[in-house]
Amino acid sequence: MRAFVHDQPSIRVVFGVGSFDRLADEARRLGAQRALVLSTAGQRRAAADAARRLDSAAAGVYAKAVMHVPIETARAARDAAERLGADSLIAIGGGSTIGLAKAIALETALPIVAIPTTYSGSEMTSIYGLTEGGVKKTGRDRRVLAKTVVYDPTLTVTVPPRVSATSGMNAMAHCVEALYARDGDPVTSVLAAEGIRVLARALPIVVTAPAHLDARGDALYGAWLAGTVLGATTMGVHHKLCHTLGGSFDLPHAEVHAVVLPHATAFNRGAAPDAMRTIASALGARDAAEGIYDLAVRLGAPTALSAIGMRHEDLDRAARLATENRYDNPRPIEYESVRQLLEDAYRGTRPLV
């Protein structure tokens, strides 16, 4: 067996139906006395419920999280946390809310309890992202790593099928890129393959039978695995493109993942054959890229950048932004080939072998 380094930070995970009922106990376990509850405006009701459960240990609710964590939003949230005397953060929602909690923790080191309601996997990583001047920049810092993650399938039942589908494809993207990451190892490869298998099985049920708690639980389990491998490996061209398209062109984050993933996988098809075989096997498909595309269609997820707000005249700029700096990827990153990837994703063509 080849030599490797596997650096696994410790996160407490509370998993299962009814886990949300343990929020107050988990907050107390961290010594929280003034916890600020974060959410998007659309999740305000869930945030208010969390604050109610915390009772006197709640400092208040801040329901202003938005996509891609604009630096202005992060600064305003940090100011609110300081003004309210918050000693901890409760993030309930998807990647936008958890990303906002990380932005606060990056400057304050406040402990985070994450309660994910989608499948982005951000709750399991030390990766943060901030958008400033139309450019989204990411980094890694263990100050932003959640202390506790509460996974309760009942909190995902009201998530619309399209959101479930696209955030599930987002999670799958973490697993796909972990399988060909330069710093992957046997442990992350096993977790990534299992994540793809579980997500491919659960997501079609989730979008057609939203109240199916077993499928909801499986999807959260897959997201947990996906977040774990995302935090342990370096992502490649797929994630670079998604951050570029989201941060610079204000496209919806999860939808971009769903659209780009089949084409990024096809882009790396010849350069990572072992990973492609593993992905295809986990999907039960002939080919990895085709199998991912077919799953997105089955889920009713968008398959073309043109359908989610991307303008064709912006593809050249997107390709330039995504290739101006070097980063790890099995296939060399060059403008012309990335521009063709984006063209295929814009049109939504099936990535045939």
Helices and strands as residue ranges (DSSP letters): E 12-15, G 19-22, H 23-29, E 35-40, G 41-43, H 44-54, G 55-57, E 58-65, H 71-83, E 88-93, H 95-108, E 112-116, G 122-124, E 127-132, E 135-140, G 142-144, E 148-151, G 153-156, H 161-179, H 186-208, H 213-232, H 237-249, H 253-267, H 273-283, H 288-299, G 305-308, G 312-314, H 315-323, H 335-347
